[in-house]
Amino acid sequence: MTTDLAGFAHGIFKAQPFSMFLGAELTSAGPGTAEIRIANRPEIQQQHGFVHGGVLSYLADNALTFAGGLALGGDALTAEYKINYIRPAVGALVVARAEATATTRRQAVCQCSIYVVSEQGEERLVALAQGTIVRAGKQED
């Protein structure tokens, strides 16, 4: 694993076409931590004007995987995760912050909090997620 964790993480993030399509930004990456942001706009909302649950789920999945992968020392994949939606996501910005809470040689258990941020900079928790992240290795059937 490279000693430049942030550079490693940003390189992987920029290689994700879906993240680029959504306009997501990896704003922080370190040993066992990650933060990803998406500006709220009509294209990512559902019919009631809330940020779509699929976008919140994307943020949780990706932030969990980056935090876990960086804790494991390299490229990683999500083995599983669950998300709890707490309240509708309405705000100018959506932010996911994840951290590895337990790491072994093979896996990291991570937690992620997702917030909306108002125009005034106030954060409000909208979802919580937990997941298991594993090292990316040779793919087998």
C-alpha positions in Angstrom: 0.0 0.0 0.0 1.2 3.4 -0.8 2.1 5.8 2.0 0.0 8.5 0.3 -3.4 7.3 1.4 -5.2 10.4 0.2 -3.6 10.2 -3.2 -4.3 6.5 -3.5 -8.0 7.0 -2.5 -8.5 10.0 -4.9 -7.0 8.0 -7.8 -9.5 5.1 -7.2 -12.4 7.5 -6.7 -11.7 9.4 -9.9 -11.6 6.0 -11.7 -15.3 5.3 -10.7 -17.5 6.4 -13.6 -20.7 6.3 -11.5 -19.2 8.6 -8.9 -18.2 11.1 -11.6 -21.7 10.8 -13.1 -23.3 11.7 -9.8 -20.9 14.6 -9.3 -19.7 13.1 -6.0 -16.5 14.3 -4.4 -14.1 12.5 -2.1 -13.4 15.3 0.4 -11.4 13.4 3.0 -9.5 10.1 3.1 -7.2 8.8 5.8 -6.3 5.6 7.7 -9.7 4.1 8.2 -11.8 7.2 7.4 -13.5 8.7 4.4 -15.9 11.6 3.6 -17.9 11.9 0.4 -20.1 14.8 -0.6 -22.8 15.4 -3.3 -24.5 18.7 -3.9 -28.2 18.4 -3.8 -29.9 19.1 -7.2 -33.2 18.0 -8.8 -31.5 15.2 -10.8 -30.8 13.2 -7.6 -34.2 13.8 -5.9 -37.3 11.6 -5.8 -40.9 12.8 -6.5 -41.3 14.5 -3.1 -38.1 16.6 -3.5 -36.0 14.5 -1.1 -32.6 13.2 -2.0 -33.3 9.7 -3.4 -32.7 6.8 -1.1 -30.5 5.2 -3.8 -28.2 8.2 -3.6 -27.9 8.0 0.2 -27.3 4.2 -0.2 -24.5 5.0 -2.8 -22.9 7.4 -0.4 -23.0 4.9 2.5 -21.7 2.0 0.3 -18.8 4.0 -1.2 -17.8 5.8 2.1 -17.8 2.5 4.0 -15.7 0.9 1.3 -13.1 3.7 1.2 -12.8 3.7 5.0 -12.5 0.0 5.2 -10.1 -0.3 2.2 -7.9 2.3 3.7 -7.9 0.6 7.1 -7.0 -2.7 5.3 -4.2 -1.1 3.4 -5.5 -1.2 -0.1 -8.2 -1.8 -2.6 -11.4 -3.3 -1.2 -15.0 -4.4 -1.8 -18.2 -4.2 0.2 -19.2 -7.7 1.4 -22.4 -6.4 3.0 -24.0 -3.3 4.5 -27.3 -2.1 5.9 -28.7 1.3 6.1 -31.3 3.0 8.3 -33.0 6.0 6.8 -33.8 8.4 9.7 -35.5 11.3 8.0 -36.0 12.8 4.6 -32.8 14.3 3.1 -33.5 18.0 2.4 -30.6 20.4 2.2 -28.0 22.0 0.0 -25.4 19.2 0.4 -25.3 15.6 1.4 -22.2 14.4 3.3 -21.3 10.8 4.2 -18.6 10.2 6.9 -17.4 6.7 7.5 -14.8 5.1 9.8 -13.5 1.6 10.3 -14.5 0.6 13.8 -12.9 -3.0 13.9 -10.3 -4.4 11.5 -8.8 -7.8 11.1 -6.4 -9.1 8.5 -9.3 -9.9 6.1 -12.1 -7.5 6.9 -13.1 -4.2 8.4 -16.4 -3.4 10.0 -17.3 0.2 9.3 -19.9 2.7 10.3 -21.2 5.7 8.3 -23.3 8.7 9.2 -25.0 10.6 6.4 -26.0 14.2 6.9 -27.7 17.0 4.9 -26.1 20.4 5.3 -28.3 23.5 5.0 -27.4 26.7 3.2 -26.4 28.1 6.6 -24.0 25.1 7.2 -26.2 23.3 9.8 -25.9 19.5 9.6 -28.8 17.1 10.2 -28.4 13.4 10.4 -30.5 11.6 7.8 -29.2 8.0 7.7 -26.8 5.6 9.4 -25.1 2.5 7.9 -22.8 -0.3 8.9 -20.9 -2.6 6.6 -18.3 -5.3 6.3 -15.5 -4.5 3.9 -13.1 -7.1 2.5 -9.8 -6.9 0.6 -10.2 -6.9 -3.2 -8.5 -10.0 -4.5 -8.6 -12.4 -7.4 -12.1 -12.8 -8.5 -13.4 -16.4 -8.4 -16.8 -17.8 -9.5 
